[in-house]
Amino acid sequence: MEDKELVIGLQQGDRSAFDALYYRYYPGVYRNICKLIHKYEIAEDILQEVFLALWDNRSSIDPSRPVAGWLFVVSYNKSLKWLKADIREHHLYRNYLAMGSYDDAPEPEEDNFRAQMDLLNSVIEELPHRKKQAFKLCKLEGRSYEEAGQILGISSITVKEYVKTSAQSIRQSILSKQDYSTLATMTGLAVLVIFP
């Protein structure tokens, strides 16, 4: 079943559609979370939060847009939120031990999920068809080169090359489309998708 049909089912409260999306995307989402969070118990908690958010926000998800992009952006932002809290907690503890005062800097504005997702999706959609398929299978769905090769009817070596050149194109495209105020966030977003 296509993602679009599953998202429509999800919007109607169909738990089997949710389960299908979960089993399709949890390996890739979990892998991306683990790239930022190196505590596996925390990564598993964040993974559950991501899919809970999918269920809670099911009525606002656009079926015409890739659900993988939505899941990726939400997992990225939830991971960053946890990292910020962890850094703040360690900073407070160190200052407490040093008996110094802590002047908490204001939180930066939360990232615009839709803008990130739009940029990433638009850049991926610019790829040639076969490269786009290989990239999505390996980087967004978490499939191996061998699995993607079987699905696409090409060798795993070709898939690997497609993914590599697609990653380079995505990286260059994101860097060329961003101003410096959002570059760090988008570079982090691209790194999670692009690198193994």
C-alpha positions in Angstrom: 0.0 0.0 0.0 1.3 3.5 -0.9 2.1 6.0 1.8 -0.7 8.3 0.6 -3.3 5.7 1.2 -1.9 4.8 4.6 -1.9 8.5 5.6 -5.6 8.8 4.5 -6.3 5.7 6.6 -4.4 7.2 9.5 -6.4 10.4 9.3 -9.6 8.2 9.6 -8.2 6.6 12.8 -7.2 3.3 11.1 -4.7 1.7 13.5 -3.6 -0.8 10.9 -2.5 2.1 8.7 -0.6 3.5 11.6 1.0 0.1 12.3 2.0 -0.2 8.6 3.6 3.3 8.7 5.4 2.4 11.9 6.9 -0.8 10.7 7.9 0.8 7.4 9.7 3.8 8.9 10.8 3.0 12.4 14.2 1.5 11.4 15.2 4.6 9.4 13.8 7.1 12.0 15.5 5.2 14.8 18.8 5.2 13.0 18.6 9.0 12.4 17.8 9.6 16.1 20.8 7.4 17.1 23.1 9.6 15.0 22.4 12.5 17.4 21.5 10.6 20.6 24.0 8.1 21.6 22.0 6.8 24.6 19.9 4.0 23.1 17.2 4.1 25.8 16.7 7.8 25.2 16.7 7.2 21.4 13.9 4.6 21.9 11.9 7.0 24.0 12.3 9.7 21.3 11.2 7.2 18.6 8.1 6.5 20.6 7.4 10.2 20.9 7.8 10.7 17.2 5.2 8.0 16.4 2.9 9.3 19.1 3.1 12.7 17.5 2.3 11.1 14.2 -0.9 9.6 15.7 -1.8 12.8 17.6 -1.3 15.0 14.5 -2.8 12.6 12.0 -5.6 15.0 11.0 -3.1 17.7 10.0 -0.7 15.6 7.9 -1.0 16.2 4.2 -1.4 12.9 2.4 0.1 14.4 -0.8 3.4 15.0 1.0 5.9 12.3 1.9 5.2 11.1 5.4 8.9 10.1 5.7 9.9 13.7 5.5 7.5 14.6 8.3 8.8 11.8 10.5 12.3 12.8 9.8 11.9 16.4 10.7 9.9 15.6 13.9 12.5 13.1 15.0 15.3 15.6 14.3 13.6 18.3 16.3 12.8 16.1 19.2 16.4 14.9 19.3 17.7 18.5 19.3 15.2 19.4 22.0 16.5 16.5 24.2 20.2 17.5 23.4 19.5 21.1 24.4 17.9 20.0 27.7 20.8 17.6 28.4 23.4 20.3 27.8 21.5 22.8 29.9 21.2 20.3 32.7 24.9 19.5 32.7 25.7 23.3 32.5 23.5 24.0 35.5 25.1 21.2 37.5 28.6 22.3 36.7 27.7 25.9 37.8 26.0 24.6 40.9 29.2 22.7 41.8 31.2 25.8 41.2 28.7 27.8 43.2 28.5 30.3 40.3 25.3 31.8 39.0 23.7 30.7 35.8 22.3 33.3 33.4 20.2 31.2 31.1 20.4 32.5 27.6 17.1 32.8 25.8 16.1 29.8 23.8 16.4 30.3 20.1 13.2 30.3 18.1 12.0 26.8 17.4 12.7 25.6 13.9 9.9 25.9 11.4 9.1 22.2 10.7 7.2 22.8 7.5 10.0 25.0 6.0 12.6 22.3 6.8 10.4 19.6 5.4 9.6 21.6 2.3 13.2 22.3 1.6 14.4 18.7 2.1 11.5 17.3 0.0 12.0 19.8 -2.8 15.7 19.0 -3.0 15.0 15.3 -3.0 12.3 15.7 -5.7 14.9 17.5 -7.9 16.9 14.3 -8.2 16.7 12.1 -11.3 14.0 9.4 -10.9 16.1 6.3 -10.2 18.5 8.1 -7.9 15.6 9.6 -6.0 14.1 6.1 -5.6 17.4 4.7 -4.4 18.0 7.6 -2.0 14.5 7.3 -0.5 14.7 3.6 0.0 18.1 3.7 1.7 18.1 7.0 3.6 14.4 7.5 4.4 13.1 4.0 4.7 16.4 2.6 6.1 16.7 -0.3 3.6 20.1 -1.8 2.8 21.7 -1.3 -0.6 20.9 -5.0 -1.4 17.2 -4.6 -0.5 17.0 -1.4 -2.6 18.7 -3.1 -5.5 16.2 -6.0 -5.4 13.3 -3.6 -5.4 14.7 -1.4 -8.2 16.1 -4.3 -10.2 19.7 -3.0 -10.2 22.9 -4.0 -8.4 23.7 -3.0 -4.9 26.8 -1.3 -6.2 24.7 0.9 -8.5 22.4 1.7 -5.6 25.3 2.7 -3.4 26.6 5.0 -6.2 23.2 6.5 -6.7 22.9 7.2 -3.0 26.4 8.7 -2.8 25.8 11.1 -5.8 22.3 12.0 -4.6 23.7 12.8 -1.1 26.3 15.1 -2.7 23.6 16.8 -4.8 21.3 17.3 -1.8 24.1 18.7 0.3 25.1 21.2 -2.4 21.5 22.1 -3.1 20.7 22.8 0.6 23.8 24.8 1.0 23.1 26.9 -2.0 19.4 27.5 -1.0 19.9 28.6 2.6 20.9 32.0 4.1 23.4 32.0 6.9 20.8 32.4 9.6 19.3 29.0 8.9 22.3 27.2 7.5 23.4 25.5 10.7 20.0 23.9 11.2 19.6 22.8 7.6 23.1 21.5 7.5 22.4 19.4 10.5 19.2 18.2 8.9 21.0 17.3 5.7 23.8 15.5 7.6 21.3 13.2 9.3 19.8 12.2 5.9 23.0 12.2 3.9 25.6 10.5 5.9 25.4 6.8 7.0 
